[in-house]
Amino acid sequence: MTARPLPARPLTLAVRAAGAMVLAMVLASCSLLNGGDKKPEAATAKADPSIVASAPSGLEKFYSQEVVWQPCEGEFQCAKVTVPLDYANPAGDTIQIAALRAPSTGKKTGSLLVNPGGPGASGYDFVKDAAGTHFSQGVRSTYDLVGFDPRGVKRSAPVTCMTDAERDASRAKVYDLQTDAGLAEALADNKAIAAQCAAQTGPVLAHIDTVSAAKDLDVLRAVVNDSKLNYLGYSYGTFLGSTYASLFPDNVGRMVLDGALDPSISNEDLTSGQARAFEKAIRSYVASCQRQDKCPLGGDVDSGVQQIRDLISAVQQTPRTAKDGRQVNATMFVSGLITPLYNDQSWPALTQALEAAINGDVSLVLRLADIGADRASDGTYTSNSTLAFNAVNCLDYPMVSDTAGMRAEEQRLEQDSPTFGYFFAYGGINCADWPYKNLRTPETVEYRGDSPIVVIGTTGDPATPVDWAASLRKQLGHASLLTWKGEGHTAYGRANSCLEDAVDGYLVSGKVPADNTVC
């Protein structure tokens, strides 16, 4: 009988594309920028009167603001866009949204705003890192690519809670959540962290929900002088996009939602869906590994998966020490196994890390876990993504946080995913004592606009199961569903020519792919 693992803080999964893409980029050590010798000039975007005229009442000054795009980051332009702290009180305090623009390489027709997921991922960094390689020449020529950090993220009134050392300590701590004492300890520690977040972040912590971020998105649309929003959203970015479409249906232009979240499901159903999808993904990985010459997992797929479970159990029973002296507990170990499942191009790195771990060295698994947590090798955290992730979700979802409810969820998750399910449990601890109550209840999205939306699902997606894409497409109504037969999280930018050409044709020329196209 496999021993039950004792988790550290509950493993929360950022449903984002950025992690998948960044990991592949880090492992490949590739150059991401093209045309780096091009020196941009400062540009002032003066408000288009017709766009300002359509601003919601009371928000005219935000829609009419002149934004200065300054040269930055080599070939790019950067700007700060002012938005209300609280849209219910637009005359009150304001915050600024950081944006980065990759100017069109040809005769542009508008801007394409990009969100790589999260919640908590930086669109600013995504465009900076991937503009030269991720997008086709047709898209680069047609649009200014605009990445932005949503409110609460990195450069935009960021959620701030802990020092880097405190984040390390939090990740390393272990709780026995199956005992009342262990659960009480975890709740007390998370209550203290929540209080730190409130004290260090300030009033914006109450206003980093997705509805507020969608309203920011419309201000961004206006200040780049687009009458319609052209938008590419990955993973959580699909939730942001569908929320925008429900709020501003007449302002939707060409919108691609890749790795779709189903906005109608509860946080518990979301977690359960992910648990099943990650179990499917680890089995797909093992099957692929066993077709290779040097796979460390012997036997059939069931045997290979059991070897991984036994390895997790062994680390749970006796945490390992990595070469840098840090102790690796079971939750950190599982995080390291999960991170490369976001992108099948990273599966060889998982094989290498597993082989080393089987031989007693968990350093590579720890490095993968650190990449997933945005921790650099020098011990600094390069973003606040995990902090923002938790803060946004606490506002966006009501959470089951009573003892009986969390223990019942644990049992369901272990059935959904015998390998990982236990580590997905007890997520309600993170929001049990959050200083602000949730602002929404999950419900189906309604879209009544004229512009068709393209929704994308991937059959082997571990973070946003493919059936969520079909559900979102049905809810939107005026939409077209594209499905990629592939592994990993999200599709556009790494799929086959069938899907890439379909999306490019839609973004560049407005040709809507046939509904239920499978690539």
SULNORMO-V849755 format. One record per pair of residues at least 12 apart in sequence whose ideal C-beta (glycine too) atoms are under 8 Angstrom apart, sorted by the first residue. I is the first residue (numbers start at 1). J is the second residue. D is the distance in Angstrom with one decimal. If there is no record, write none. Layout:
I_J_D ; I_J_D
This chain:
2_309_5.8 ; 2_310_6.7 ; 2_313_5.0 ; 3_313_5.0 ; 3_316_6.6 ; 3_317_5.8 ; 4_178_7.2 ; 4_316_7.9 ; 4_422_6.9 ; 5_312_6.2 ; 5_313_6.4 ; 5_316_3.7 ; 5_330_4.5 ; 5_331_8.0 ; 5_422_5.9 ; 5_423_7.1 ; 6_174_5.6 ; 6_175_7.1 ; 6_176_5.1 ; 6_177_7.5 ; 6_178_7.9 ; 6_182_7.9 ; 6_316_5.9 ; 6_330_6.7 ; 7_174_7.2 ; 7_175_6.7 ; 7_177_6.2 ; 7_330_6.5 ; 7_331_4.8 ; 7_422_6.9 ; 7_423_5.6 ; 7_425_7.8 ; 7_426_7.2 ; 8_171_6.4 ; 8_172_6.7 ; 8_173_5.4 ; 8_174_5.0 ; 8_175_6.8 ; 8_329_5.2 ; 8_330_7.5 ; 8_331_4.0 ; 8_332_6.8 ; 9_170_6.0 ; 9_171_6.9 ; 9_173_6.8 ; 9_175_7.5 ; 9_186_7.1 ; 9_189_7.9 ; 9_190_7.5 ; 9_331_6.9 ; 9_429_7.7 ; 9_430_7.8 ; 10_177_7.9 ; 10_186_8.0 ; 10_331_8.0 ; 10_423_7.5 ; 10_424_7.5 ; 10_425_6.6 ; 10_426_4.4 ; 10_427_5.0 ; 10_429_5.8 ; 10_430_6.6 ; 11_331_5.4 ; 11_334_6.2 ; 11_335_6.2 ; 11_338_7.8 ; 11_420_8.0 ; 11_423_4.3 ; 11_424_6.1 ; 12_386_7.3 ; 12_389_6.5 ; 12_390_6.4 ; 12_393_7.8 ; 12_427_5.9 ; 12_430_6.6 ; 13_274_5.8 ; 13_278_7.9 ; 13_338_7.2 ; 13_424_7.2 ; 13_463_6.3 ; 14_117_7.1 ; 14_118_5.6 ; 14_119_7.5 ; 14_120_6.1 ; 14_121_7.1 ; 14_236_7.6 ; 14_385_6.4 ; 14_386_7.0 ; 14_389_4.9 ; 15_117_6.4 ; 15_118_7.7 ; 15_235_4.8 ; 15_236_5.3 ; 15_259_7.6 ; 15_261_6.4 ; 15_270_7.9 ; 15_274_7.3 ; 15_463_4.8 ; 15_464_5.7 ; 16_116_6.3 ; 16_117_2.9 ; 16_118_4.8 ; 16_119_7.9 ; 16_120_7.4 ; 16_121_4.7 ; 16_234_6.9 ; 16_235_4.7 ; 16_236_5.8 ; 16_237_7.9 ; 16_385_7.9 ; 16_463_7.5 ; 16_489_7.8 ; 17_116_5.3 ; 17_117_4.7 ; 17_121_7.8 ; 17_234_3.4 ; 17_235_4.9 ; 17_237_7.5 ; 17_258_7.1 ; 17_259_5.8 ; 17_342_8.0 ; 17_489_5.8 ; 17_490_4.1 ; 18_116_3.9 ; 18_117_5.5 ; 18_118_7.2 ; 18_121_3.9 ; 18_122_7.4 ; 18_125_7.9 ; 18_126_5.9 ; 18_234_7.4 ; 19_117_7.9 ; 19_121_7.6 ; 19_339_6.6 ; 19_342_5.2 ; 19_371_7.8 ; 19_372_5.9 ; 19_489_7.6 ; 20_342_3.5 ; 20_343_3.9 ; 20_346_7.6 ; 20_488_5.9 ; 20_489_4.6 ; 20_490_6.6 ; 21_116_7.4 ; 21_126_7.6 ; 21_130_6.6 ; 21_134_7.3 ; 21_343_7.0 ; 21_493_7.1 ; 21_494_7.5 ; 22_129_7.4 ; 22_371_7.3 ; 23_339_6.2 ; 23_340_6.4 ; 23_342_6.7 ; 23_343_6.0 ; 23_346_5.1 ; 23_349_7.7 ; 23_368_7.7 ; 23_371_5.5 ; 23_372_7.7 ; 24_343_5.0 ; 24_345_4.8 ; 24_346_5.7 ; 24_494_7.9 ; 25_129_6.6 ; 25_130_7.6 ; 26_371_6.1 ; 27_346_6.1 ; 27_349_5.4 ; 30_133_7.4 ; 32_129_5.0 ; 32_130_5.9 ; 32_131_7.7 ; 32_132_5.6 ; 32_133_5.4 ; 33_74_6.7 ; 33_75_6.5 ; 33_131_7.0 ; 33_132_4.5 ; 34_131_7.8 ; 34_132_3.5 ; 34_133_7.4 ; 35_75_5.8 ; 35_105_7.5 ; 35_132_7.0 ; 36_74_5.4 ; 36_75_5.6 ; 37_75_7.9 ; 38_75_4.9 ; 39_71_6.7 ; 39_75_7.5 ; 40_71_4.6 ; 40_75_6.3 ; 40_76_6.6 ; 40_77_5.1 ; 40_103_6.3 ; 41_71_6.6 ; 42_68_6.3 ; 42_69_6.5 ; 42_70_5.2 ; 42_71_6.3 ; 42_77_7.6 ; 43_68_7.5 ; 43_69_4.6 ; 43_77_6.6 ; 44_66_5.8 ; 44_67_7.3 ; 44_68_5.2 ; 44_69_7.5 ; 45_66_6.6 ; 45_67_4.7 ; 45_68_7.8 ; 45_69_6.6 ; 45_79_7.9 ; 45_223_5.9 ; 45_224_6.5 ; 45_225_6.1 ; 46_66_5.5 ; 47_63_6.8 ; 47_64_4.4 ; 47_65_6.9 ; 47_66_6.5 ; 47_222_7.3 ; 47_223_7.2 ; 47_225_7.3 ; 48_225_4.7 ; 48_227_7.8 ; 50_227_7.2 ; 51_63_6.7 ; 51_222_5.1 ; 51_225_6.3 ; 51_226_7.8 ; 51_227_6.0 ; 52_64_4.5 ; 52_222_7.2 ; 55_222_6.8 ; 58_90_4.7 ; 58_91_7.4 ; 59_84_7.3 ; 59_87_7.8 ; 59_90_5.5 ; 59_219_7.4 ; 62_82_6.4 ; 62_83_6.0 ; 62_84_6.8 ; 62_90_7.3 ; 62_219_5.2 ; 62_222_7.9 ; 63_219_6.4 ; 63_222_4.4 ; 63_223_7.4 ; 65_81_7.3 ; 65_82_5.9 ; 65_223_6.3 ; 67_79_4.8 ; 67_80_7.7 ; 67_81_5.9 ; 67_223_4.8 ; 69_101_5.9 ; 72_100_7.0 ; 73_100_6.6 ; 73_128_5.4 ; 75_102_7.3 ; 76_100_5.3 ; 76_101_6.3 ; 76_102_5.8 ; 76_127_7.6 ; 76_128_6.2 ; 76_131_7.8 ; 77_100_7.2 ; 77_101_4.5 ; 77_103_6.6 ; 78_98_7.2 ; 78_99_6.9 ; 78_100_5.1 ; 78_101_7.3 ; 78_124_7.9 ; 79_98_7.9 ; 79_99_5.2 ; 79_101_7.2 ; 80_96_4.3 ; 80_97_7.1 ; 80_98_6.0 ; 80_99_7.6 ; 81_96_6.5 ; 81_97_4.6 ; 81_99_6.0 ; 81_148_7.8 ; 81_216_7.8 ; 81_219_6.4 ; 81_220_6.0 ; 81_223_5.6 ; 82_94_5.1 ; 82_95_7.6 ; 82_96_5.5 ; 82_97_7.9 ; 83_95_6.2 ; 83_96_7.5 ; 83_97_5.8 ; 83_151_7.4 ; 83_215_7.5 ; 83_216_4.9 ; 83_219_5.3 ; 85_203_6.4 ; 85_204_6.1 ; 85_207_5.8 ; 86_206_7.9 ; 86_207_5.4 ; 86_212_8.0 ; 87_212_6.0 ; 87_215_5.3 ; 93_203_6.9 ; 95_151_6.2 ; 95_156_7.0 ; 95_157_4.1 ; 95_204_5.8 ; 96_156_6.7 ; 96_157_7.1 ; 97_148_5.7 ; 97_149_6.8 ; 97_150_7.4 ; 97_151_6.6 ; 97_156_4.8 ; 97_216_5.6 ; 97_219_7.8 ; 97_220_6.8 ; 98_124_5.6 ; 98_148_6.6 ; 98_149_4.8 ; 98_154_7.5 ; 98_155_3.6 ; 98_156_5.0 ; 99_124_6.7 ; 99_146_5.8 ; 99_147_6.9 ; 99_148_4.3 ; 99_149_7.9 ; 99_220_6.7 ; 100_123_7.9 ; 100_124_4.5 ; 100_127_5.5 ; 100_128_5.6 ; 100_146_7.3 ; 100_147_5.1 ; 100_148_7.5 ; 101_127_7.7 ; 101_144_5.3 ; 101_145_6.9 ; 101_146_5.1 ; 101_147_7.9 ; 102_127_5.6 ; 102_128_8.0 ; 102_131_4.0 ; 102_140_7.5 ; 102_144_6.8 ; 102_145_4.2 ; 102_146_7.9 ; 102_147_8.0 ; 103_144_5.5 ; 104_140_6.9 ; 104_141_6.2 ; 104_142_6.9 ; 104_143_5.9 ; 104_144_5.1 ; 105_137_7.1 ; 105_140_4.7 ; 105_141_5.1 ; 106_140_7.5 ; 106_141_3.1 ; 106_142_7.1 ; 107_141_7.2 ; 108_141_7.5 ; 108_142_6.3 ; 108_143_5.9 ; 108_144_5.7 ; 109_142_5.4 ; 109_143_7.1 ; 110_142_7.8 ; 110_143_6.1 ; 110_144_7.6 ; 110_224_7.7 ; 110_226_4.8 ; 110_228_7.7 ; 110_230_5.5 ; 110_253_7.3 ; 111_143_5.8 ; 111_144_4.5 ; 111_145_7.6 ; 111_146_5.0 ; 111_221_8.0 ; 111_224_4.3 ; 111_226_5.6 ; 111_230_6.5 ; 112_139_6.9 ; 112_142_7.8 ; 112_143_3.9 ; 112_144_7.2 ; 112_145_5.6 ; 112_146_6.8 ; 112_230_4.9 ; 112_231_7.1 ; 112_232_6.0 ; 112_507_6.9 ; 113_146_4.9 ; 113_147_7.9 ; 113_148_6.9 ; 113_217_6.8 ; 113_220_6.1 ; 113_221_7.0 ; 113_224_7.7 ; 113_229_6.6 ; 113_230_6.9 ; 113_231_5.1 ; 113_232_7.5 ; 114_126_6.3 ; 114_127_5.8 ; 114_145_6.2 ; 114_146_6.7 ; 114_147_5.1 ; 114_231_7.6 ; 114_232_4.9 ; 114_233_7.6 ; 114_237_7.8 ; 115_148_7.5 ; 115_150_7.0 ; 115_231_7.6 ; 115_232_7.6 ; 115_233_4.7 ; 115_234_6.8 ; 115_236_7.6 ; 115_237_3.4 ; 115_240_5.6 ; 115_241_7.4 ; 116_147_7.8 ; 116_234_5.2 ; 116_235_7.6 ; 116_237_6.3 ; 117_233_7.8 ; 117_234_4.6 ; 117_235_3.4 ; 117_236_4.5 ; 117_237_5.1 ; 117_259_7.2 ; 117_490_7.9 ; 118_150_7.7 ; 118_153_7.1 ; 118_235_7.5 ; 118_236_4.7 ; 118_237_7.7 ; 118_385_6.3 ; 118_388_6.7 ; 118_389_5.8 ; 118_392_7.3 ; 119_150_7.2 ; 119_152_7.9 ; 119_153_7.7 ; 119_210_7.2 ; 119_236_4.8 ; 119_388_6.1 ; 119_389_5.5 ; 119_392_3.8 ; 119_393_6.8 ; 119_396_7.7 ; 120_152_7.7 ; 120_153_5.8 ; 120_383_7.4 ; 120_384_7.0 ; 120_385_3.8 ; 120_386_6.6 ; 120_387_7.3 ; 120_388_3.6 ; 120_389_4.0 ; 120_392_6.9 ; 121_153_7.3 ; 121_236_7.5 ; 121_383_8.0 ; 121_385_5.9 ; 122_147_7.5 ; 122_149_5.1 ; 122_153_5.9 ; 122_154_4.8 ; 122_155_7.5 ; 122_383_6.1 ; 122_385_7.4 ; 123_146_8.0 ; 123_147_3.7 ; 123_148_4.8 ; 123_149_6.3 ; 123_150_7.4 ; 124_147_4.8 ; 124_148_6.1 ; 124_149_4.9 ; 124_154_7.1 ; 124_155_6.2 ; 125_147_7.2 ; 125_154_7.5 ; 125_383_7.6 ; 126_147_5.2 ; 127_145_5.1 ; 127_146_7.0 ; 127_147_3.1 ; 128_147_6.9 ; 130_493_7.6 ; 131_145_5.4 ; 134_493_4.6 ; 135_493_7.4 ; 136_500_7.1 ; 136_504_5.0 ; 138_504_5.4 ; 138_507_7.8 ; 138_508_4.5 ; 139_504_6.1 ; 139_507_5.5 ; 139_508_6.3 ; 142_507_6.9 ; 142_508_5.0 ; 143_230_6.6 ; 143_507_7.5 ; 144_224_7.1 ; 146_220_7.1 ; 146_224_6.3 ; 148_220_6.2 ; 150_208_7.6 ; 150_213_4.6 ; 150_216_6.9 ; 150_240_7.3 ; 151_204_6.6 ; 151_207_7.0 ; 151_208_5.0 ; 151_212_6.3 ; 151_213_5.7 ; 151_216_6.0 ; 152_201_7.9 ; 152_204_6.6 ; 152_205_7.6 ; 152_208_3.4 ; 152_388_4.8 ; 152_391_6.0 ; 152_392_6.4 ; 153_383_7.8 ; 153_384_6.9 ; 153_385_7.3 ; 153_388_5.0 ; 154_383_5.3 ; 154_384_6.0 ; 154_385_7.7 ; 154_388_7.8 ; 157_201_8.0 ; 157_204_4.5 ; 157_208_7.9 ; 158_201_7.5 ; 158_384_5.0 ; 158_388_7.0 ; 159_197_6.2 ; 159_201_5.1 ; 159_205_6.5 ; 159_208_6.9 ; 159_384_5.5 ; 159_387_4.6 ; 159_388_4.7 ; 159_391_4.7 ; 160_197_7.3 ; 160_200_4.3 ; 160_201_5.1 ; 160_384_6.7 ; 160_387_7.3 ; 161_193_5.9 ; 161_196_5.0 ; 161_197_4.1 ; 161_200_6.1 ; 161_201_7.2 ; 161_384_8.0 ; 161_387_5.1 ; 162_193_6.8 ; 162_196_6.3 ; 162_387_7.5 ; 164_375_8.0 ; 164_379_6.1 ; 164_380_5.5 ; 164_381_5.3 ; 167_373_7.9 ; 167_375_7.8 ; 167_381_5.8 ; 168_326_7.6 ; 168_375_7.8 ; 168_379_7.2 ; 170_189_7.6 ; 170_193_7.0 ; 171_331_7.7 ; 171_332_6.1 ; 171_373_6.9 ; 172_326_7.3 ; 172_327_6.2 ; 172_329_6.4 ; 172_332_7.2 ; 173_189_7.2 ; 174_319_7.6 ; 174_329_5.2 ; 174_330_7.8 ; 174_331_7.7 ; 177_410_7.9 ; 177_425_7.6 ; 177_426_5.3 ; 178_407_7.8 ; 180_403_7.5 ; 183_403_6.4 ; 183_406_7.8 ; 183_426_7.7 ; 183_429_7.7 ; 186_426_7.3 ; 186_429_5.4 ; 187_429_5.9 ; 187_432_5.8 ; 187_433_6.9 ; 190_429_5.2 ; 190_430_5.9 ; 190_432_6.8 ; 190_433_6.5 ; 191_432_7.4 ; 191_433_3.8 ; 194_433_5.3 ; 194_434_5.2 ; 194_435_5.9 ; 195_435_7.3 ; 197_387_7.0 ; 197_391_6.6 ; 197_435_7.6 ; 198_435_4.4 ; 201_391_7.7 ; 205_391_6.2 ; 205_435_7.0 ; 205_436_6.6 ; 206_395_7.8 ; 206_435_7.7 ; 206_436_4.6 ; 208_388_7.2 ; 208_391_5.8 ; 208_392_5.6 ; 208_395_6.5 ; 209_392_6.8 ; 209_395_4.0 ; 209_396_5.8 ; 209_439_4.8 ; 209_440_6.9 ; 210_239_6.1 ; 210_240_5.8 ; 210_243_5.3 ; 210_392_6.8 ; 210_395_7.9 ; 210_396_5.3 ; 210_440_7.6 ; 211_243_6.1 ; 211_247_7.2 ; 211_439_7.0 ; 211_440_6.8 ; 213_240_5.9 ; 213_243_7.9 ; 214_240_5.9 ; 214_243_4.4 ; 214_244_4.3 ; 214_247_5.6 ; 214_248_7.7 ; 215_247_7.0 ; 217_229_6.9 ; 217_231_7.6 ; 217_240_6.9 ; 217_244_5.3 ; 218_244_7.0 ; 218_247_7.6 ; 218_248_5.4 ; 218_251_6.3 ; 221_251_6.5 ; 226_253_7.1 ; 227_251_7.6 ; 228_251_5.9 ; 228_252_6.5 ; 228_253_3.1 ; 228_254_7.8 ; 228_451_7.0 ; 229_244_6.8 ; 229_248_7.3 ; 229_251_5.4 ; 229_252_6.0 ; 229_253_5.4 ; 229_255_7.0 ; 230_253_4.5 ; 230_254_4.8 ; 230_255_7.3 ; 230_507_7.3 ; 231_244_7.3 ; 231_253_7.5 ; 231_254_7.6 ; 231_255_4.8 ; 231_256_7.2 ; 232_255_8.0 ; 232_256_4.9 ; 232_258_7.3 ; 232_492_7.4 ; 232_507_7.7 ; 233_255_7.6 ; 233_256_7.2 ; 233_257_5.4 ; 233_258_7.1 ; 234_258_5.1 ; 234_259_5.3 ; 234_490_5.0 ; 234_492_7.9 ; 235_258_7.6 ; 235_259_4.2 ; 235_261_7.0 ; 235_463_6.5 ; 235_464_5.7 ; 235_489_6.7 ; 235_490_6.2 ; 236_261_6.5 ; 237_257_7.5 ; 237_258_8.0 ; 238_257_3.8 ; 238_258_6.8 ; 238_259_6.3 ; 238_260_4.5 ; 238_261_5.3 ; 238_455_7.5 ; 238_464_7.6 ; 238_472_6.8 ; 239_261_4.4 ; 239_263_5.8 ; 241_255_5.8 ; 241_257_5.0 ; 241_453_7.9 ; 242_257_6.5 ; 242_260_8.0 ; 242_261_7.8 ; 242_263_5.7 ; 242_445_4.7 ; 242_447_7.3 ; 242_472_6.3 ; 242_475_7.7 ; 242_476_6.7 ; 243_263_7.2 ; 243_445_7.2 ; 245_445_7.1 ; 245_447_4.5 ; 245_449_6.4 ; 245_453_6.5 ; 245_476_6.8 ; 246_445_5.0 ; 246_446_5.5 ; 246_447_5.9 ; 249_447_5.7 ; 249_448_4.7 ; 249_449_3.5 ; 250_449_6.0 ; 250_450_7.8 ; 251_449_7.9 ; 252_447_7.6 ; 252_449_4.5 ; 252_451_4.6 ; 252_453_6.9 ; 253_451_5.8 ; 254_451_7.0 ; 254_454_8.0 ; 254_506_6.2 ; 254_507_5.6 ; 254_510_6.6 ; 255_451_7.1 ; 255_453_4.6 ; 255_454_7.1 ; 256_453_7.8 ; 256_454_4.8 ; 256_456_6.9 ; 256_492_6.7 ; 256_503_5.9 ; 256_506_7.0 ; 256_507_6.8 ; 257_453_6.5 ; 257_454_7.0 ; 257_455_5.0 ; 257_456_6.8 ; 257_472_6.8 ; 258_456_4.1 ; 258_490_4.9 ; 258_491_5.8 ; 258_492_5.0 ; 259_456_6.9 ; 259_457_7.5 ; 259_458_6.9 ; 259_461_6.1 ; 259_463_7.0 ; 259_464_4.4 ; 259_469_7.7 ; 259_489_5.8 ; 259_490_3.8 ; 259_491_7.4 ; 260_455_5.3 ; 260_456_7.0 ; 260_457_6.1 ; 260_464_6.0 ; 260_468_5.2 ; 260_469_4.0 ; 260_471_7.8 ; 260_472_4.3 ; 260_473_7.6 ; 261_464_5.9 ; 261_468_6.0 ; 261_472_7.2 ; 262_468_4.1 ; 262_471_4.5 ; 262_472_5.8 ; 262_475_7.9 ; 263_442_6.4 ; 263_443_7.1 ; 263_444_7.1 ; 263_445_4.9 ; 263_472_7.2 ; 263_475_7.4 ; 264_442_5.7 ; 264_443_5.9 ; 264_444_4.4 ; 264_445_7.3 ; 264_471_7.0 ; 264_475_6.7 ; 265_442_5.9 ; 265_468_7.8 ; 266_397_7.1 ; 266_398_7.6 ; 266_442_5.5 ; 267_393_7.1 ; 267_397_3.9 ; 267_398_7.2 ; 267_399_5.7 ; 267_400_7.7 ; 267_427_7.2 ; 267_442_7.8 ; 268_400_5.8 ; 268_409_5.9 ; 270_397_7.9 ; 271_409_7.6 ; 271_413_6.8 ; 271_424_5.4 ; 271_427_6.2 ; 272_412_6.3 ; 272_413_6.5 ; 272_416_5.3 ; 273_465_5.0 ; 273_467_7.9 ; 273_468_6.9 ; 274_424_6.8 ; 274_462_7.2 ; 274_463_6.1 ; 274_465_7.3 ; 275_413_5.0 ; 275_416_4.1 ; 275_417_3.9 ; 275_420_6.3 ; 275_421_4.8 ; 275_424_5.0 ; 276_416_4.7 ; 276_417_6.2 ; 276_465_7.1 ; 277_461_6.5 ; 277_462_4.6 ; 277_463_7.0 ; 277_464_7.8 ; 277_465_4.4 ; 278_338_6.4 ; 278_341_6.4 ; 278_417_6.0 ; 278_419_7.8 ; 278_420_5.2 ; 278_462_4.6 ; 278_463_7.8 ; 279_416_6.9 ; 279_417_3.9 ; 279_418_7.0 ; 279_419_5.8 ; 279_420_6.5 ; 279_421_7.5 ; 280_460_7.1 ; 280_462_7.1 ; 281_341_4.6 ; 281_460_6.4 ; 281_462_3.7 ; 281_487_7.1 ; 282_305_6.2 ; 282_308_6.7 ; 282_337_7.5 ; 282_341_6.7 ; 282_419_5.6 ; 282_420_7.3 ; 283_301_5.7 ; 283_305_6.0 ; 284_460_5.7 ; 284_487_5.7 ; 285_341_6.4 ; 285_344_7.7 ; 285_347_5.6 ; 285_350_6.5 ; 286_301_5.2 ; 286_304_3.9 ; 286_305_5.5 ; 286_308_7.4 ; 287_301_5.1 ; 287_304_8.0 ; 288_344_7.5 ; 288_347_6.2 ; 289_304_6.9 ; 289_347_7.1 ; 289_351_5.5 ; 290_304_5.9 ; 292_351_7.2 ; 294_351_7.6 ; 294_355_7.7 ; 295_351_6.4 ; 296_351_7.0 ; 296_354_5.6 ; 296_355_4.2 ; 296_358_5.3 ; 297_354_7.2 ; 305_419_6.2 ; 307_358_7.9 ; 308_337_7.1 ; 308_354_7.3 ; 308_419_6.4 ; 309_418_7.0 ; 309_419_5.4 ; 311_333_8.0 ; 311_354_7.5 ; 311_357_6.2 ; 311_358_6.7 ; 312_330_6.0 ; 312_333_6.3 ; 312_334_6.2 ; 312_337_7.7 ; 312_419_7.4 ; 315_328_6.7 ; 315_329_7.2 ; 315_330_5.1 ; 315_333_4.6 ; 315_357_8.0 ; 315_362_7.1 ; 316_329_7.5 ; 316_330_3.8 ; 320_333_7.7 ; 320_357_7.8 ; 320_360_7.6 ; 320_362_4.3 ; 321_362_7.8 ; 322_361_7.7 ; 322_362_5.4 ; 322_363_4.3 ; 322_366_4.6 ; 323_361_7.0 ; 323_363_4.4 ; 324_363_7.0 ; 324_366_7.7 ; 326_366_6.6 ; 328_362_4.7 ; 328_365_6.9 ; 328_366_5.2 ; 328_369_7.8 ; 330_423_7.5 ; 331_423_5.9 ; 332_366_6.5 ; 332_369_5.0 ; 333_357_7.7 ; 333_362_6.6 ; 333_365_5.7 ; 333_366_8.0 ; 333_369_7.3 ; 334_420_6.2 ; 334_423_4.8 ; 335_368_7.7 ; 335_369_4.0 ; 335_372_5.6 ; 335_373_7.1 ; 336_353_6.5 ; 336_362_7.9 ; 336_364_7.8 ; 336_365_3.7 ; 336_366_6.1 ; 336_367_7.4 ; 336_368_4.0 ; 336_369_3.7 ; 336_372_7.4 ; 337_350_6.8 ; 337_353_7.8 ; 337_354_7.7 ; 337_365_6.8 ; 337_368_7.5 ; 338_372_7.2 ; 338_420_6.9 ; 338_462_7.9 ; 339_368_4.7 ; 339_369_6.5 ; 339_371_5.9 ; 339_372_3.8 ; 340_353_7.7 ; 340_368_5.9 ; 341_462_5.1 ; 341_488_7.4 ; 342_462_6.8 ; 342_463_6.5 ; 342_488_6.0 ; 342_489_4.4 ; 343_488_4.5 ; 343_489_6.8 ; 343_494_7.3 ; 344_460_7.7 ; 344_486_7.4 ; 344_487_4.0 ; 344_488_4.6 ; 345_488_7.5 ; 345_494_7.3 ; 349_364_7.7 ; 349_368_6.8 ; 350_368_7.3 ; 352_364_6.1 ; 353_365_4.7 ; 353_367_7.7 ; 353_368_5.8 ; 373_386_6.0 ; 374_386_7.2 ; 390_430_5.1 ; 390_431_7.5 ; 391_434_7.9 ; 393_430_7.7 ; 393_431_7.2 ; 394_430_6.9 ; 394_431_4.0 ; 394_434_4.3 ; 394_436_7.1 ; 394_438_6.6 ; 395_436_6.3 ; 395_438_5.8 ; 395_439_5.1 ; 395_440_7.7 ; 396_438_6.7 ; 396_439_7.2 ; 396_440_5.7 ; 397_431_7.9 ; 397_438_5.9 ; 397_440_7.5 ; 397_442_6.9 ; 398_438_4.8 ; 398_441_6.4 ; 399_427_6.9 ; 399_428_4.3 ; 399_430_7.6 ; 399_431_4.4 ; 399_432_7.3 ; 399_438_7.4 ; 400_428_4.9 ; 401_428_3.4 ; 401_429_6.7 ; 401_431_6.3 ; 401_432_3.8 ; 402_428_7.8 ; 405_428_7.1 ; 406_425_6.8 ; 406_426_5.1 ; 406_428_5.3 ; 406_429_7.3 ; 409_425_5.8 ; 409_426_7.8 ; 409_428_7.8 ; 410_422_6.4 ; 410_425_3.8 ; 410_426_6.7 ; 413_425_5.0 ; 444_475_4.9 ; 445_472_7.3 ; 445_475_4.9 ; 445_476_6.6 ; 446_475_7.5 ; 447_475_7.7 ; 447_476_4.6 ; 447_477_6.0 ; 447_478_6.3 ; 447_479_7.5 ; 448_477_8.0 ; 449_478_6.7 ; 450_478_7.4 ; 451_478_7.5 ; 452_478_5.4 ; 452_479_6.2 ; 452_480_5.9 ; 452_512_4.9 ; 453_476_5.5 ; 453_478_6.7 ; 453_479_4.3 ; 453_480_7.5 ; 454_479_7.0 ; 454_480_5.3 ; 454_482_6.2 ; 454_503_6.7 ; 454_506_5.5 ; 454_512_7.0 ; 454_513_6.5 ; 455_469_5.3 ; 455_472_5.4 ; 455_473_4.4 ; 455_476_6.9 ; 455_479_5.4 ; 455_480_7.1 ; 455_481_5.2 ; 455_482_7.1 ; 456_469_6.4 ; 456_481_7.8 ; 456_482_4.7 ; 456_483_7.5 ; 456_484_6.9 ; 456_490_7.4 ; 456_491_5.2 ; 456_492_6.3 ; 456_499_7.3 ; 456_503_7.5 ; 457_469_2.8 ; 457_470_6.6 ; 457_481_7.0 ; 457_482_7.5 ; 457_483_5.2 ; 457_484_7.4 ; 457_491_7.9 ; 458_483_7.5 ; 458_484_4.9 ; 458_486_5.3 ; 458_487_7.6 ; 458_488_6.8 ; 458_489_7.2 ; 458_490_6.5 ; 458_491_4.9 ; 458_495_7.8 ; 459_483_6.6 ; 459_484_7.0 ; 459_485_5.1 ; 459_486_6.6 ; 460_486_6.0 ; 460_487_3.7 ; 460_488_6.6 ; 461_488_6.9 ; 461_489_5.4 ; 461_490_7.0 ; 462_488_7.5 ; 462_489_6.3 ; 463_489_4.6 ; 464_489_6.8 ; 464_490_7.6 ; 466_483_6.6 ; 469_481_6.3 ; 469_483_7.1 ; 473_515_7.7 ; 479_515_7.8 ; 480_512_5.4 ; 480_513_5.5 ; 480_514_6.9 ; 480_515_4.5 ; 480_517_7.5 ; 481_515_5.7 ; 481_516_5.5 ; 481_517_7.5 ; 482_499_6.1 ; 482_502_6.0 ; 482_503_7.3 ; 482_513_5.7 ; 482_517_5.2 ; 482_519_6.8 ; 483_516_7.5 ; 483_517_7.2 ; 483_518_4.8 ; 483_519_7.0 ; 484_496_7.2 ; 484_499_5.0 ; 484_518_8.0 ; 484_519_5.1 ; 485_518_6.6 ; 485_519_6.8 ; 495_519_6.6 ; 496_519_5.7 ; 498_517_7.9 ; 498_519_3.6 ; 499_519_4.1 ; 502_517_6.4 ; 502_519_7.1
